[in-house]
Amino acid sequence: MKFPTFASLVSRALLAVSVLSSSSALLATTLQLSSVSARSSAQFMIDDQRREARLGVFTDEGLLLEKINDDTATFLYNGLPQRMRVGDMAVIDSQTQGFISHQIRADQKNKYLTPALLNGGNVQAEIDRTADVIVIPVADADRLNLPYKDKKSRTLLAPKQTITETKEGKETKTVIEPKDKDGKPLTYKTYVLPLTSVRIGAVDVYGVNAIVSEKPGLTTTVIGRDFLKRVAPSWSNRTLTLVRR
């Protein structure tokens, strides 16, 4: 039997370390804060790709800019809080193996629609990274017997409607203010409702507030940043990936 030489054993060990190091590098993201602008946006380099982050809006990579103070940006990335000054660079772990995750494909209208469980009750929901909170239409709330009617409420004006018509090749737009049966401006109520849990696929978030809304035309539950900030979201190739870290 031919035994491996000491030199060959060392070579194999170095190769294994190199492979592991390369694998680890693939599971990390290099972030650098390039600049900040008017307390509303910041420029990042994410793995050598320039990205503009606007306050309160997720980038495709899942970076959420939360605050700018002088030359310092506070943000969430990969579900974890971060703070950097202009010029700072960091290597952040982006490994998701072993964490619970769920993927949602965009539909033809580029909407991310998915079944969701609110306090254990099933609804069809849209994941919207531009929405602030979870908004539940009263039809869904009533069907799930969610106890919202005794909660704090606000009365709001129904949004104006724009009607577009085309006559003789010319497009005209008419803005209409909705009225109630007495001819007064139409109003609707919203209610603040604490939810015990929100579940999408196998990803759970506990203890999050929602808004139950009587807004005319609202038919689908919308899940916004209050949920997304509690997970690690990312958008790529029309696929939204949620990771529960």
Short mmCIF file of the C-alpha atoms (twelve columns), coordinates in Angstrom:
data_MODEL
# 
_entry.id   MODEL 
# 
loop_
_atom_site.group_PDB 
_atom_site.id 
_atom_site.type_symbol 
_atom_site.label_atom_id 
_atom_site.label_alt_id 
_atom_site.label_comp_id 
_atom_site.label_asym_id 
_atom_site.label_seq_id 
_atom_site.Cartn_x 
_atom_site.Cartn_y 
_atom_site.Cartn_z 
_atom_site.pdbx_PDB_model_num 
ATOM 1   C CA . MET A 1   0.000   0.000  0.000   1 
ATOM 2   C CA . LYS A 2   1.302   3.436  -0.981  1 
ATOM 3   C CA . PHE A 3   0.919   6.068  1.765   1 
ATOM 4   C CA . PRO A 4   0.573   9.778  0.914   1 
ATOM 5   C CA . THR A 5   3.678   11.852 1.525   1 
ATOM 6   C CA . PHE A 6   3.730   14.710 4.033   1 
ATOM 7   C CA . ALA A 7   3.958   17.204 1.159   1 
ATOM 8   C CA . SER A 8   0.847   15.798 -0.494  1 
ATOM 9   C CA . LEU A 9   -1.079  15.932 2.792   1 
ATOM 10  C CA . VAL A 10  -0.125  19.589 3.251   1 
ATOM 11  C CA . SER A 11  -1.150  20.338 -0.339  1 
ATOM 12  C CA . ARG A 12  -4.562  18.712 0.210   1 
ATOM 13  C CA . ALA A 13  -5.085  20.637 3.458   1 
ATOM 14  C CA . LEU A 14  -4.229  23.948 1.779   1 
ATOM 15  C CA . LEU A 15  -6.627  23.122 -1.064  1 
ATOM 16  C CA . ALA A 16  -9.418  22.373 1.418   1 
ATOM 17  C CA . VAL A 17  -8.795  25.667 3.230   1 
ATOM 18  C CA . SER A 18  -8.832  27.506 -0.100  1 
ATOM 19  C CA . VAL A 19  -12.152 25.913 -1.083  1 
ATOM 20  C CA . LEU A 20  -13.698 26.751 2.295   1 
ATOM 21  C CA . SER A 21  -12.427 30.327 2.087   1 
ATOM 22  C CA . SER A 22  -13.859 30.710 -1.405  1 
ATOM 23  C CA . SER A 23  -17.204 29.297 -0.255  1 
ATOM 24  C CA . SER A 24  -17.284 31.678 2.705   1 
ATOM 25  C CA . ALA A 25  -16.560 34.607 0.399   1 
ATOM 26  C CA . LEU A 26  -19.524 33.665 -1.759  1 
ATOM 27  C CA . LEU A 27  -21.701 33.796 1.350   1 
ATOM 28  C CA . ALA A 28  -20.670 37.338 2.304   1 
ATOM 29  C CA . THR A 29  -21.488 40.768 0.880   1 
ATOM 30  C CA . THR A 30  -19.092 43.707 0.665   1 
ATOM 31  C CA . LEU A 31  -20.795 47.003 1.552   1 
ATOM 32  C CA . GLN A 32  -19.416 50.518 1.308   1 
ATOM 33  C CA . LEU A 33  -21.201 53.793 1.985   1 
ATOM 34  C CA . SER A 34  -20.129 56.133 -0.840  1 
ATOM 35  C CA . SER A 35  -22.176 59.268 -0.102  1 
ATOM 36  C CA . VAL A 36  -25.322 60.674 1.491   1 
ATOM 37  C CA . SER A 37  -27.709 63.253 0.055   1 
ATOM 38  C CA . ALA A 38  -30.126 65.674 1.735   1 
ATOM 39  C CA . ARG A 39  -31.090 63.216 4.460   1 
ATOM 40  C CA . SER A 40  -33.272 61.295 2.014   1 
ATOM 41  C CA . SER A 41  -30.959 58.990 0.068   1 
ATOM 42  C CA . ALA A 42  -27.532 57.388 0.108   1 
ATOM 43  C CA . GLN A 43  -25.185 55.801 -2.400  1 
ATOM 44  C CA . PHE A 44  -23.815 52.348 -1.569  1 
ATOM 45  C CA . MET A 45  -21.416 50.013 -3.295  1 
ATOM 46  C CA . ILE A 46  -22.811 46.496 -2.859  1 
ATOM 47  C CA . ASP A 47  -20.383 43.860 -4.147  1 
ATOM 48  C CA . ASP A 48  -18.860 46.521 -6.435  1 
ATOM 49  C CA . GLN A 49  -22.270 47.500 -7.843  1 
ATOM 50  C CA . ARG A 50  -23.483 51.068 -7.236  1 
ATOM 51  C CA . ARG A 51  -26.918 51.265 -5.601  1 
ATOM 52  C CA . GLU A 52  -29.018 54.245 -4.541  1 
ATOM 53  C CA . ALA A 53  -31.004 53.681 -1.358  1 
ATOM 54  C CA . ARG A 54  -33.955 55.960 -0.625  1 
ATOM 55  C CA . LEU A 55  -35.156 56.536 2.914   1 
ATOM 56  C CA . GLY A 56  -37.744 53.916 3.895   1 
ATOM 57  C CA . VAL A 57  -37.576 51.882 0.667   1 
ATOM 58  C CA . PHE A 58  -35.953 48.458 0.281   1 
ATOM 59  C CA . THR A 59  -33.375 47.992 -2.461  1 
ATOM 60  C CA . ASP A 60  -33.428 44.746 -4.453  1 
ATOM 61  C CA . GLU A 61  -30.672 43.441 -2.195  1 
ATOM 62  C CA . GLY A 62  -32.858 43.970 0.879   1 
ATOM 63  C CA . LEU A 63  -31.066 47.061 2.210   1 
ATOM 64  C CA . LEU A 64  -33.462 49.431 3.996   1 
ATOM 65  C CA . LEU A 65  -32.164 52.933 4.672   1 
ATOM 66  C CA . GLU A 66  -33.734 54.113 7.950   1 
ATOM 67  C CA . LYS A 67  -31.896 57.281 8.968   1 
ATOM 68  C CA . ILE A 68  -29.205 59.722 7.827   1 
ATOM 69  C CA . ASN A 69  -27.365 61.871 10.355  1 
ATOM 70  C CA . ASP A 70  -24.623 64.103 8.930   1 
ATOM 71  C CA . ASP A 71  -22.308 61.640 7.143   1 
ATOM 72  C CA . THR A 72  -23.683 58.521 8.840   1 
ATOM 73  C CA . ALA A 73  -26.360 56.141 7.564   1 
ATOM 74  C CA . THR A 74  -28.378 53.750 9.716   1 
ATOM 75  C CA . PHE A 75  -29.925 50.866 7.809   1 
ATOM 76  C CA . LEU A 76  -31.056 47.260 7.844   1 
ATOM 77  C CA . TYR A 77  -29.294 44.672 5.735   1 
ATOM 78  C CA . ASN A 78  -29.939 40.946 5.696   1 
ATOM 79  C CA . GLY A 79  -32.426 41.528 8.512   1 
ATOM 80  C CA . LEU A 80  -29.785 43.017 10.822  1 
ATOM 81  C CA . PRO A 81  -29.213 46.664 11.918  1 
ATOM 82  C CA . GLN A 82  -26.102 48.384 10.537  1 
ATOM 83  C CA . ARG A 83  -24.491 51.831 10.887  1 
ATOM 84  C CA . MET A 84  -21.801 53.271 8.598   1 
ATOM 85  C CA . ARG A 85  -20.046 56.561 7.897   1 
ATOM 86  C CA . VAL A 86  -19.236 57.755 4.391   1 
ATOM 87  C CA . GLY A 87  -16.159 55.838 3.219   1 
ATOM 88  C CA . ASP A 88  -16.654 52.952 5.649   1 
ATOM 89  C CA . MET A 89  -16.559 49.434 4.239   1 
ATOM 90  C CA . ALA A 90  -17.747 46.186 5.792   1 
ATOM 91  C CA . VAL A 91  -18.025 42.517 4.856   1 
ATOM 92  C CA . ILE A 92  -21.407 41.272 6.046   1 
ATOM 93  C CA . ASP A 93  -22.443 37.648 6.300   1 
ATOM 94  C CA . SER A 94  -25.167 36.862 3.773   1 
ATOM 95  C CA . GLN A 95  -25.402 33.165 4.488   1 
ATOM 96  C CA . THR A 96  -28.972 31.851 4.566   1 
ATOM 97  C CA . GLN A 97  -28.344 28.099 4.835   1 
ATOM 98  C CA . GLY A 98  -30.124 26.653 7.826   1 
ATOM 99  C CA . PHE A 99  -32.584 29.551 8.090   1 
ATOM 100 C CA . ILE A 100 -36.268 29.244 7.225   1 
ATOM 101 C CA . SER A 101 -37.040 30.823 3.863   1 
ATOM 102 C CA . HIS A 102 -39.864 31.241 1.361   1 
ATOM 103 C CA . GLN A 103 -39.895 32.394 -2.273  1 
ATOM 104 C CA . ILE A 104 -42.648 34.241 -4.168  1 
ATOM 105 C CA . ARG A 105 -42.672 34.760 -7.929  1 
ATOM 106 C CA . ALA A 106 -44.021 38.006 -9.386  1 
ATOM 107 C CA . ASP A 107 -47.139 37.800 -11.537 1 
ATOM 108 C CA . GLN A 108 -47.583 39.397 -14.974 1 
ATOM 109 C CA . LYS A 109 -48.283 42.761 -13.328 1 
ATOM 110 C CA . ASN A 110 -45.073 42.458 -11.262 1 
ATOM 111 C CA . LYS A 111 -47.045 41.970 -8.049  1 
ATOM 112 C CA . TYR A 112 -45.922 39.521 -5.385  1 
ATOM 113 C CA . LEU A 113 -49.125 37.730 -4.412  1 
ATOM 114 C CA . THR A 114 -49.119 34.910 -1.901  1 
ATOM 115 C CA . PRO A 115 -51.343 33.139 0.636   1 
ATOM 116 C CA . ALA A 116 -50.713 34.382 4.173   1 
ATOM 117 C CA . LEU A 117 -51.948 33.515 7.640   1 
ATOM 118 C CA . LEU A 118 -53.071 36.343 9.929   1 
ATOM 119 C CA . ASN A 119 -53.601 35.075 13.468  1 
ATOM 120 C CA . GLY A 120 -53.953 31.640 11.832  1 
ATOM 121 C CA . GLY A 121 -56.591 32.731 9.278   1 
ATOM 122 C CA . ASN A 122 -55.884 32.462 5.567   1 
ATOM 123 C CA . VAL A 123 -55.923 35.470 3.199   1 
ATOM 124 C CA . GLN A 124 -54.547 36.272 -0.237  1 
ATOM 125 C CA . ALA A 125 -51.945 38.997 0.283   1 
ATOM 126 C CA . GLU A 126 -49.703 41.259 -1.772  1 
ATOM 127 C CA . ILE A 127 -46.154 41.889 -0.551  1 
ATOM 128 C CA . ASP A 128 -45.453 45.574 -1.227  1 
ATOM 129 C CA . ARG A 129 -42.081 47.025 -0.215  1 
ATOM 130 C CA . THR A 130 -43.389 50.583 -0.719  1 
ATOM 131 C CA . ALA A 131 -46.215 50.162 1.838   1 
ATOM 132 C CA . ASP A 132 -45.570 51.209 5.433   1 
ATOM 133 C CA . VAL A 133 -47.718 48.707 7.289   1 
ATOM 134 C CA . ILE A 134 -49.980 45.702 6.936   1 
ATOM 135 C CA . VAL A 135 -53.372 46.844 5.626   1 
ATOM 136 C CA . ILE A 136 -56.352 44.484 5.825   1 
ATOM 137 C CA . PRO A 137 -59.624 45.181 3.981   1 
ATOM 138 C CA . VAL A 138 -62.709 44.905 6.184   1 
ATOM 139 C CA . ALA A 139 -63.963 41.977 4.078   1 
ATOM 140 C CA . ASP A 140 -60.916 39.900 5.081   1 
ATOM 141 C CA . ALA A 141 -61.082 41.106 8.698   1 
ATOM 142 C CA . ASP A 142 -64.763 40.191 9.011   1 
ATOM 143 C CA . ARG A 143 -64.268 36.786 7.376   1 
ATOM 144 C CA . LEU A 144 -61.466 35.992 9.843   1 
ATOM 145 C CA . ASN A 145 -63.443 37.402 12.799  1 
ATOM 146 C CA . LEU A 146 -60.608 39.759 13.681  1 
ATOM 147 C CA . PRO A 147 -61.620 41.951 16.661  1 
ATOM 148 C CA . TYR A 148 -61.041 45.399 15.169  1 
ATOM 149 C CA . LYS A 149 -64.341 47.251 15.728  1 
ATOM 150 C CA . ASP A 150 -63.557 48.197 19.328  1 
ATOM 151 C CA . LYS A 151 -60.038 49.412 18.481  1 
ATOM 152 C CA . LYS A 152 -58.808 52.983 17.987  1 
ATOM 153 C CA . SER A 153 -60.084 54.379 14.680  1 
ATOM 154 C CA . ARG A 154 -59.501 57.292 12.288  1 
ATOM 155 C CA . THR A 155 -61.841 58.815 9.721   1 
ATOM 156 C CA . LEU A 156 -60.280 59.663 6.358   1 
ATOM 157 C CA . LEU A 157 -61.464 61.185 3.099   1 
ATOM 158 C CA . ALA A 158 -61.890 58.725 0.240   1 
ATOM 159 C CA . PRO A 159 -59.227 59.386 -2.420  1 
ATOM 160 C CA . LYS A 160 -60.159 61.306 -5.541  1 
ATOM 161 C CA . GLN A 161 -60.664 59.293 -8.704  1 
ATOM 162 C CA . THR A 162 -59.183 60.096 -12.101 1 
ATOM 163 C CA . ILE A 163 -61.214 59.048 -15.138 1 
ATOM 164 C CA . THR A 164 -59.400 58.976 -18.470 1 
ATOM 165 C CA . GLU A 165 -61.381 59.223 -21.714 1 
ATOM 166 C CA . THR A 166 -60.222 59.298 -25.341 1 
ATOM 167 C CA . LYS A 167 -62.295 61.181 -27.909 1 
ATOM 168 C CA . GLU A 168 -61.235 61.854 -31.469 1 
ATOM 169 C CA . GLY A 169 -57.713 60.777 -30.649 1 
ATOM 170 C CA . LYS A 170 -57.416 63.162 -27.712 1 
ATOM 171 C CA . GLU A 171 -57.028 61.953 -24.147 1 
ATOM 172 C CA . THR A 172 -58.821 63.853 -21.393 1 
ATOM 173 C CA . LYS A 173 -58.617 63.286 -17.659 1 
ATOM 174 C CA . THR A 174 -61.364 64.147 -15.193 1 
ATOM 175 C CA . VAL A 175 -60.818 64.185 -11.436 1 
ATOM 176 C CA . ILE A 176 -63.883 63.202 -9.413  1 
ATOM 177 C CA . GLU A 177 -64.297 63.596 -5.660  1 
ATOM 178 C CA . PRO A 178 -66.366 60.677 -4.294  1 
ATOM 179 C CA . LYS A 179 -69.606 61.678 -2.529  1 
ATOM 180 C CA . ASP A 180 -71.877 59.829 -0.128  1 
ATOM 181 C CA . LYS A 181 -75.644 59.482 -0.564  1 
ATOM 182 C CA . ASP A 182 -76.168 62.953 0.927   1 
ATOM 183 C CA . GLY A 183 -73.725 64.572 -1.488  1 
ATOM 184 C CA . LYS A 184 -71.052 65.079 1.166   1 
ATOM 185 C CA . PRO A 185 -67.389 64.050 0.656   1 
ATOM 186 C CA . LEU A 186 -67.124 60.271 1.095   1 
ATOM 187 C CA . THR A 187 -65.194 59.128 4.169   1 
ATOM 188 C CA . TYR A 188 -64.026 55.781 5.511   1 
ATOM 189 C CA . LYS A 189 -62.571 54.459 8.765   1 
ATOM 190 C CA . THR A 190 -59.353 52.657 9.631   1 
ATOM 191 C CA . TYR A 191 -58.643 50.690 12.818  1 
ATOM 192 C CA . VAL A 192 -55.325 49.807 14.477  1 
ATOM 193 C CA . LEU A 193 -55.247 46.059 15.173  1 
ATOM 194 C CA . PRO A 194 -52.385 44.217 16.926  1 
ATOM 195 C CA . LEU A 195 -51.780 40.825 15.294  1 
ATOM 196 C CA . THR A 196 -50.425 37.881 17.231  1 
ATOM 197 C CA . SER A 197 -48.740 36.364 14.186  1 
ATOM 198 C CA . VAL A 198 -48.248 36.725 10.442  1 
ATOM 199 C CA . ARG A 199 -47.102 33.655 8.526   1 
ATOM 200 C CA . ILE A 200 -46.020 33.452 4.873   1 
ATOM 201 C CA . GLY A 201 -44.949 30.008 3.789   1 
ATOM 202 C CA . ALA A 202 -42.849 28.796 6.710   1 
ATOM 203 C CA . VAL A 203 -41.744 32.318 7.707   1 
ATOM 204 C CA . ASP A 204 -43.366 33.599 10.922  1 
ATOM 205 C CA . VAL A 205 -43.367 37.067 12.469  1 
ATOM 206 C CA . TYR A 206 -44.969 37.637 15.869  1 
ATOM 207 C CA . GLY A 207 -46.447 40.749 17.484  1 
ATOM 208 C CA . VAL A 208 -46.953 43.204 14.627  1 
ATOM 209 C CA . ASN A 209 -49.604 45.918 14.193  1 
ATOM 210 C CA . ALA A 210 -51.961 46.093 11.213  1 
ATOM 211 C CA . ILE A 211 -54.505 48.562 9.876   1 
ATOM 212 C CA . VAL A 212 -58.024 47.334 9.098   1 
ATOM 213 C CA . SER A 213 -59.379 49.651 6.415   1 
ATOM 214 C CA . GLU A 214 -62.828 50.409 4.982   1 
ATOM 215 C CA . LYS A 215 -61.166 52.217 2.040   1 
ATOM 216 C CA . PRO A 216 -63.312 51.861 -1.102  1 
ATOM 217 C CA . GLY A 217 -61.765 49.555 -3.673  1 
ATOM 218 C CA . LEU A 218 -59.397 47.826 -1.251  1 
ATOM 219 C CA . THR A 219 -59.896 44.085 -1.799  1 
ATOM 220 C CA . THR A 220 -56.500 42.500 -1.046  1 
ATOM 221 C CA . THR A 221 -54.488 42.465 2.158   1 
ATOM 222 C CA . VAL A 222 -51.227 44.373 1.706   1 
ATOM 223 C CA . ILE A 223 -48.127 43.362 3.678   1 
ATOM 224 C CA . GLY A 224 -45.550 46.135 3.915   1 
ATOM 225 C CA . ARG A 225 -42.355 47.135 5.651   1 
ATOM 226 C CA . ASP A 226 -43.485 46.421 9.226   1 
ATOM 227 C CA . PHE A 227 -43.346 42.735 8.271   1 
ATOM 228 C CA . LEU A 228 -40.373 42.931 5.891   1 
ATOM 229 C CA . LYS A 229 -38.185 44.638 8.507   1 
ATOM 230 C CA . ARG A 230 -38.559 41.557 10.701  1 
ATOM 231 C CA . VAL A 231 -37.180 39.206 8.042   1 
ATOM 232 C CA . ALA A 232 -34.382 39.358 5.466   1 
ATOM 233 C CA . PRO A 233 -35.986 40.064 2.078   1 
ATOM 234 C CA . SER A 234 -34.334 40.249 -1.349  1 
ATOM 235 C CA . TRP A 235 -35.633 40.659 -4.899  1 
ATOM 236 C CA . SER A 236 -33.935 38.993 -7.876  1 
ATOM 237 C CA . ASN A 237 -35.138 37.762 -11.291 1 
ATOM 238 C CA . ARG A 238 -38.765 38.613 -10.394 1 
ATOM 239 C CA . THR A 239 -38.506 36.424 -7.292  1 
ATOM 240 C CA . LEU A 240 -38.898 37.663 -3.706  1 
ATOM 241 C CA . THR A 241 -37.024 35.612 -1.114  1 
ATOM 242 C CA . LEU A 242 -37.977 35.933 2.558   1 
ATOM 243 C CA . VAL A 243 -35.544 34.577 5.147   1 
ATOM 244 C CA . ARG A 244 -36.415 34.299 8.835   1 
ATOM 245 C CA . ARG A 245 -33.125 34.911 10.618  1 
# 
